[in-house]
């Protein structure tokens, strides 16, 4: 664990306090909205109320994404469909965006000028290489250095305290930047090789069932640009699934903030709080929604940051042609780039970014399965009895939007509050991100989770893929999730199996 100097702790605490007093000023400046009427507010409160009758499905429960929901495909393309309510003339934009998402980038100079600019340092050669089939990535197996859609974020304590809500208690590593890249163009050393090993932890449930959890240990081996130093903080990240992002972006910030209870005023042991981040796009503090710690405010900013950090591609929002290279990586900064006057001097211009953003916003959520099955209904009741909805908020209604009909005024079922929660020491990475501390993670949406094996070819869950099943993922819950975890562990086998069946139906 890295400890901040005492003076930094006081500064950080003051900044967080300032954030919480000003949090009510957060606005959805990224959306062109139509205000709700008093009658609509009443209807929304009624339709998003938590379930109380588990004898039958709720109205519209099969439509996880409202009218944007698509029929389930029985192959690996289940997460790669456009919003069902998308107008025909927009589907070309979706497919062009898909092409850019899957494009394999090459290093400069190259005869394929439209595809050069890779690196110099990178984690993948395309977006699809991490978000495999628009689903989850997965970590390397033990002692396998070929990490698959996984990397380590890196930072050191410190950073300035800007006059914004999102105080960053960390800053990029002076030699390695904000994340470690394990690949590089010819002639340059890569930053590291990721090694992982696992220790099996034996756990017994109340009925005697034995479960093996695997606790990972990570090593940033073969550092290419000098030692990391004792203050370096690392955080393992596996690429999350891509579905429903535009709908999450369209949830009113006020509805998310209404669920926050940072002081646990209601005494239920759940003290979710929002991450407040600085938006490079809008030059203001905004509600964080995307990323494993809710460190990004919009789909566009998340996508542009990934181009820069993961592939080394410049965009108008992140214009550095050398990506995440630092001032100390002289050879990296001097490497040729693919910036092109025909693309406004970037490797990906704003037109292309708009297409990638449109694609990412409109990857559709498949419909629920087996919602009226008796075991699934029993599992839903167990989900509620265990206390899971305290973080995994079932329903929201999105904003009315002027220019995004696909996401406008939809009843959606993401099963997430998009807030930060302390998940205990077992899942802690000890690395702050904006307001989030080293034990906090954003509640991940659960929609589509039952299709993970079908789409991604594995059933690895949590931020680093350590859990090999949904039950293992539940049993890793600590902190604010401890009570729910213990409730599941105490269930009879028949009820626990029903709970898993319910999750697999999402």
C-alpha positions in Angstrom: 0.0 0.0 0.0 1.2 3.5 -0.8 0.5 6.1 1.9 0.1 9.8 1.1 2.1 12.3 3.1 0.0 13.7 5.9 -0.2 17.2 4.3 -1.5 15.6 1.1 -4.1 13.7 3.0 -5.5 16.9 4.5 -5.5 18.6 1.1 -7.2 15.6 -0.5 -9.9 15.5 2.3 -10.5 19.2 1.9 -10.9 18.8 -1.9 -13.3 15.9 -1.5 -15.4 17.9 1.1 -15.5 20.8 -1.4 -16.6 18.3 -4.1 -19.5 17.0 -1.9 -20.8 20.5 -1.1 -20.8 21.5 -4.8 -22.0 18.2 -6.3 -25.5 19.4 -6.7 -24.3 21.8 -9.4 -23.4 18.9 -11.8 -25.4 19.1 -15.0 -25.7 17.0 -18.1 -24.0 19.4 -20.4 -23.2 16.6 -22.8 -26.8 16.1 -23.7 -29.5 18.2 -25.5 -32.4 17.5 -23.2 -36.1 18.3 -22.9 -37.1 18.9 -19.3 -39.5 16.4 -17.7 -43.0 17.5 -16.7 -44.4 17.1 -13.2 -46.6 14.3 -14.5 -43.5 12.5 -16.0 -41.6 12.7 -12.8 -44.5 10.9 -11.0 -44.8 8.2 -13.7 -41.0 7.6 -13.6 -41.0 7.3 -9.8 -43.7 4.7 -10.1 -42.2 2.7 -12.9 -38.7 2.6 -11.4 -39.8 1.5 -8.0 -38.2 -1.7 -6.7 -40.1 -4.9 -7.2 -42.3 -6.3 -4.4 -44.1 -9.1 -6.3 -41.9 -12.0 -7.4 -44.6 -14.3 -8.6 -44.5 -13.0 -12.2 -42.2 -10.7 -14.3 -42.6 -7.0 -14.1 -44.0 -5.0 -17.1 -41.4 -4.6 -19.9 -38.8 -6.6 -18.0 -37.8 -8.4 -21.1 -36.8 -5.1 -22.7 -33.5 -4.4 -20.9 -32.8 -1.4 -23.0 -36.4 -0.2 -23.8 -37.2 0.1 -27.4 -33.4 -0.1 -28.2 -33.4 -3.7 -27.1 -32.5 -6.3 -29.7 -33.5 -10.0 -30.0 -30.9 -12.4 -28.6 -28.5 -13.9 -31.2 -27.3 -17.4 -30.4 -23.7 -16.7 -31.6 -20.8 -14.4 -30.7 -22.5 -11.4 -32.4 -25.0 -11.0 -29.5 -23.3 -7.8 -28.4 -22.6 -6.4 -31.9 -26.0 -5.3 -33.0 -27.3 -1.7 -33.5 -30.1 -0.2 -31.4 -33.4 -1.8 -32.5 -35.0 1.6 -32.7 -32.3 3.1 -34.9 -33.5 4.7 -38.2 -32.4 3.0 -41.3 -30.4 5.9 -42.7 -28.2 5.9 -39.5 -27.2 2.3 -39.9 -24.5 3.2 -42.3 -22.9 5.4 -39.7 -23.1 2.5 -37.2 -21.3 0.2 -39.7 -18.6 2.7 -40.6 -18.0 3.3 -36.9 -17.8 -0.5 -36.4 -15.2 -0.5 -39.2 -13.1 2.1 -37.3 -13.5 0.2 -34.1 -12.2 -3.0 -35.7 -9.5 -1.3 -37.8 -6.0 -2.7 -37.4 -3.5 0.1 -37.0 0.1 0.0 -38.3 3.2 2.0 -37.5 4.3 5.0 -39.5 5.5 5.5 -42.1 3.3 3.2 -44.1 1.8 3.0 -47.5 -1.6 2.6 -45.8 -1.8 6.2 -44.7 -5.4 5.9 -43.5 -4.3 3.2 -41.0 -0.9 4.4 -39.8 0.1 6.1 -36.6 0.1 3.1 -34.2 2.0 3.7 -31.0 4.9 4.2 -30.5 3.8 2.4 -27.3 0.5 0.5 -27.3 -1.5 -2.3 -25.7 -3.5 -3.3 -28.7 -3.7 -2.6 -32.5 -7.4 -2.0 -32.5 -10.3 -1.4 -30.1 -11.8 -4.8 -30.9 -8.5 -6.5 -29.8 -9.4 -5.6 -26.2 -13.2 -5.5 -26.3 -13.4 -8.9 -28.1 -16.6 -9.1 -30.0 -17.7 -6.0 -28.1 -17.6 -8.1 -24.9 -15.3 -8.6 -22.0 -11.6 -9.1 -22.3 -9.7 -11.5 -20.1 -6.5 -11.7 -18.1 -3.5 -14.0 -18.9 -3.4 -17.4 -17.4 -0.9 -17.9 -14.6 2.7 -17.4 -15.8 1.5 -16.5 -19.3 3.2 -13.2 -20.3 0.8 -12.7 -23.2 -1.8 -10.6 -21.5 -5.1 -10.6 -23.4 -7.0 -7.3 -23.2 -5.5 -6.5 -19.8 -3.0 -3.8 -18.7 -1.9 -2.0 -15.6 -2.7 1.6 -14.9 0.2 3.3 -13.1 0.5 6.6 -11.2 2.3 8.1 -8.2 1.0 10.1 -5.3 0.6 13.9 -5.6 -0.8 16.1 -8.3 -2.1 19.7 -8.2 -5.3 20.7 -6.6 -7.3 22.5 -9.3 -10.3 24.6 -8.5 -12.7 21.8 -9.6 -14.7 19.1 -7.8 -12.6 16.2 -9.2 -9.4 16.4 -7.2 -6.8 13.9 -8.4 -4.8 12.4 -5.6 -2.4 10.9 -8.1 -0.4 12.0 -11.1 1.1 10.1 -14.0 4.4 8.3 -13.4 7.2 10.6 -14.6 8.8 7.8 -16.7 5.8 5.6 -17.7 2.8 7.9 -17.9 -0.7 6.9 -16.9 -0.7 3.2 -18.0 1.8 0.6 -19.0 2.0 -0.5 -22.6 3.4 -4.0 -23.3 3.9 -3.5 -27.0 6.0 -1.0 -29.1 6.9 -0.3 -32.7 10.2 -1.6 -34.0 13.3 -0.1 -32.5 11.9 0.9 -29.1 11.7 -1.1 -25.9 8.3 -1.9 -24.5 7.5 -0.6 -21.1 7.0 -3.9 -19.3 5.7 -7.5 -19.4 2.7 -8.3 -17.3 3.0 -11.5 -15.2 0.3 -12.9 -13.0 0.1 -15.7 -10.5 -2.8 -17.0 -8.5 -3.2 -18.3 -4.9 -6.2 -20.5 -4.3 -8.3 -19.5 -1.3 -10.6 -22.2 0.0 -14.1 -20.9 1.0 -17.0 -22.9 2.5 -20.6 -21.8 2.3 -23.1 -22.4 5.0 -24.4 -25.7 3.5 -20.9 -27.1 3.2 -20.3 -26.3 -0.4 -16.6 -25.7 -1.1 -15.6 -22.9 -3.5 -12.0 -22.1 -4.6 -11.3 -18.4 -5.1 -8.2 -17.3 -6.8 -6.3 -14.3 -5.5 -4.1 -12.7 -8.1 -0.6 -11.3 -7.7 0.7 -9.0 -10.5 4.3 -8.3 -11.5 5.3 -5.5 -13.9 8.4 -7.4 -15.2 11.2 -6.2 -17.5 10.7 -2.4 -17.1 12.0 -0.8 -20.3 12.6 2.7 -19.0 14.1 2.4 -15.6 12.8 1.3 -12.2 9.2 2.1 -11.3 10.2 3.3 -7.8 8.6 2.6 -4.5 5.8 5.2 -4.8 4.4 3.6 -8.0 0.8 2.5 -7.7 -0.6 -0.1 -10.1 -4.2 -1.1 -11.0 -5.0 -4.1 -13.2 -7.8 -3.5 -15.7 -9.6 -5.9 -18.0 -11.7 -4.4 -20.9 -15.4 -4.4 -20.0 -18.3 -5.1 -22.3 -19.5 -2.3 -24.6 -23.3 -2.7 -24.7 -25.7 0.0 -23.6 -23.2 2.8 -23.2 -25.3 5.4 -24.8 -28.2 4.6 -22.5 -26.0 4.9 -19.4 -24.8 8.2 -20.7 -28.4 9.4 -21.1 -29.5 8.7 -17.5 -30.1 12.0 -15.7 -27.2 12.9 -13.4 -29.8 14.0 -10.8 -31.3 10.4 -10.8 -27.9 8.9 -10.1 -27.0 11.5 -7.5 -30.3 10.9 -5.7 -29.1 7.3 -4.9 -25.8 8.5 -3.3 -25.5 8.3 0.4 -21.9 9.1 1.2 -22.5 9.3 5.0 -24.8 6.2 5.1 -27.6 8.4 6.5 -30.1 5.6 6.2 -27.9 3.2 8.1 -28.1 0.3 5.6 -24.3 0.0 5.3 -24.3 1.2 1.7 -22.6 4.6 1.2 -22.4 4.9 -2.6 -21.0 8.2 -3.9 -20.4 9.7 -7.3 -17.0 10.1 -8.9 -16.6 13.7 -10.0 -14.1 14.1 -12.8 -12.7 16.9 -14.9 -14.0 16.7 -18.5 -11.4 17.7 -21.0 -14.2 17.9 -23.6 -16.4 20.4 -21.7 -13.7 22.0 -19.5 -15.7 21.5 -16.3 -16.4 19.0 -13.5 -18.8 16.3 -14.5 -20.3 13.1 -13.1 -18.1 10.1 -13.9 -20.0 7.2 -15.5 -17.5 5.1 -17.5 -14.5 3.0 -16.7 -14.0 0.7 -13.8 -13.8 3.6 -11.3 -16.2 5.9 -13.2 -13.2 8.0 -14.3 -14.7 9.3 -17.6 -17.8 11.4 -18.1 -18.9 10.7 -21.7 -18.7 8.0 -24.3 -16.8 10.3 -26.6 -14.1 11.2 -24.0 -13.8 7.6 -23.0 -13.3 6.5 -26.6 -10.7 9.3 -27.4 -8.8 8.5 -24.2 -8.6 4.8 -25.2 -7.3 5.7 -28.7 -4.5 7.7 -27.0 -3.6 5.4 -24.1 -4.3 2.0 -25.6 -3.3 2.4 -29.2 -1.2 5.6 -29.3 -3.6 7.3 -31.8 -4.1 11.1 -31.7 -7.5 12.8 -31.8 -8.7 16.4 -31.4 -9.4 15.7 -27.7 -6.1 13.9 -27.1 -3.8 15.5 -29.7 -0.4 14.1 -28.6 0.8 12.1 -31.6 3.0 9.9 -29.3 0.1 8.8 -27.1 1.1 8.1 -23.5 4.9 8.6 -24.1 6.5 10.8 -21.4 9.2 13.5 -21.6 11.7 11.0 -20.4 11.0 8.6 -23.2 13.0 10.5 -25.8 13.0 7.8 -28.5 9.3 7.4 -28.2 8.7 11.1 -28.7 11.0 11.2 -31.7 9.3 8.2 -33.5 7.4 9.0 -36.7 3.7 9.5 -36.5 0.7 9.2 -38.8 -0.8 12.7 -38.4 -2.2 13.8 -41.8 -3.2 17.2 -43.0 -6.2 15.5 -44.7 -7.4 14.5 -41.2 -6.9 18.0 -39.8 -3.4 17.0 -38.6 -4.6 14.1 -36.5 -4.4 10.3 -36.8 -8.2 10.1 -36.2 -10.1 13.3 -37.0 -13.3 14.5 -35.4 -15.5 13.0 -38.2 -14.1 9.6 -37.4 -14.4 10.1 -33.7 -18.0 11.0 -34.1 -18.6 7.7 -36.0 -16.8 5.7 -33.3 -18.8 7.4 -30.6 -22.1 6.8 -32.4 -21.1 3.1 -32.8 -20.2 2.8 -29.1 -23.4 4.6 -28.0 -25.6 2.2 -30.0 -24.2 -1.2 -29.3 -27.5 -2.8 -28.3 -28.4 -4.7 -25.2 -30.0 -8.1 -25.9 -33.4 -8.9 -24.4 -33.8 -10.9 -21.2 -34.3 -14.6 -21.3 -36.6 -16.9 -19.2 -38.1 -14.0 -17.3 -41.2 -16.1 -16.4 -39.3 -19.2 -15.4 -40.1 -20.3 -11.9 -36.4 -20.7 -10.9 -35.5 -17.3 -12.4 -38.3 -15.6 -10.5 -37.2 -17.2 -7.3 -33.6 -16.1 -8.0 -34.8 -12.5 -8.5 -36.5 -12.7 -5.1 -33.2 -14.0 -3.6 -31.4 -11.1 -5.4 -33.6 -8.6 -3.6 -33.6 -10.5 -0.2 -29.8 -10.5 -0.3 -29.7 -6.7 -0.6 -28.1 -6.6 -4.1 -30.4 -3.8 -5.4 -28.8 -1.4 -2.9 -26.0 -1.0 -5.4 -27.2 -2.9 -8.5 -30.1 -0.4 -9.1 -32.5 -2.3 -11.5 -34.1 0.5 -13.4 -33.8 4.1 -14.7 -35.6 6.2 -17.3 -33.3 8.1 -19.6 -33.6 11.8 -20.5 -35.8 13.0 -23.3 -33.2 13.9 -25.9 -33.5 16.2 -28.9 -30.9 14.6 -31.2 -30.5 11.0 -29.9 -33.9 9.2 -30.4 -32.3 5.8 -29.8 -31.6 6.7 -26.2 -34.5 9.1 -25.6 -36.9 8.5 -22.8 -36.3 4.7 -22.5 -37.1 2.5 -19.4 -33.8 0.6 -19.0 -32.7 -2.2 -16.7 -28.9 -1.9 -16.3 -28.7 -3.1 -12.7 -26.2 -0.5 -11.6 -26.3 2.8 -9.8 -23.1 4.0 -11.5 -21.8 5.1 -8.1 -18.6 4.2 -6.3 -18.6 1.7 -3.5 -16.0 0.5 -1.1 -15.6 -3.2 -2.0 -13.2 -4.1 0.8 -9.6 -5.0 1.1 -9.8 -8.1 -1.1 -10.6 -6.1 -4.2 -8.7 -3.0 -3.4 -6.1 -1.7 -5.8 -5.0 1.1 -3.4 -4.9 3.5 -6.4 -7.1 6.6 -6.3 -8.7 7.9 -9.4 -10.3 11.4 -9.2 -12.6 11.3 -6.1 -12.4 7.4 -6.0 -10.1 6.0 -3.4 -8.1 2.8 -3.6 -11.0 0.6 -2.3 -13.8 2.0 -4.4 -15.1 0.7 -7.7 -18.1 1.7 -9.8 -21.0 -0.7 -9.7 -20.8 -2.6 -13.0 -24.0 -2.9 -15.0 -25.2 -6.5 -15.1 -27.3 -6.5 -18.3 -25.9 -9.1 -20.7 -23.8 -10.8 -18.0 -25.4 -14.1 -18.8 -24.1 -14.0 -22.3 -20.5 -13.6 -21.4 -19.5 -17.2 -22.2 -21.3 -17.1 -25.5 -19.7 -13.8 -26.6 -16.3 -13.8 -25.0 -15.6 -17.5 -24.7 -15.0 -17.3 -21.0 -16.8 -16.5 -17.7 -14.2 -14.3 -16.0 -15.6 -11.4 -14.0 -14.6 -8.4 -11.8 -12.2 -5.6 -12.7 -9.3 -8.0 -13.2 -11.0 -11.2 -14.3 -10.1 -13.1 -11.2 -13.6 -14.6 -10.7 -14.2 -17.6 -12.9 -17.9 -17.7 -12.3 -20.7 -15.4 -11.1 -20.7 -17.2 -7.7 -17.0 -16.4 -7.3 -17.6 -12.8 -8.2 -20.3 -12.5 -5.5 -18.0 -14.2 -2.9 -15.3 -11.6 -3.6 -17.6 -8.8 -2.4 -16.4 -7.1 0.8 -16.8 -3.7 2.3 -20.3 -2.3 1.4 -21.0 -5.6 -0.4 -20.1 -7.8 2.6 -23.6 -8.2 3.9 -25.0 -9.2 0.6 -22.1 -11.6 0.0 -22.8 -13.2 3.4 -26.5 -13.5 2.7 -25.7 -15.4 -0.5 -23.2 -17.6 1.3 -25.9 -18.5 3.9 -28.5 -19.4 1.3 -29.6 -23.0 0.8 -28.1 -24.5 -2.4 -31.5 -24.4 -4.2 -31.9 -20.7 -3.6 -28.3 -19.9 -4.5 -28.7 -21.8 -7.8 -31.9 -19.8 -8.4 -30.0 -16.5 -7.8 -27.3 -17.6 -10.4 -30.1 -18.5 -12.9 -31.6 -15.0 -12.4 -28.2 -13.4 -13.1 -27.7 -15.6 -16.2 -31.0 -14.4 -17.5 -29.9 -10.7 -17.5 
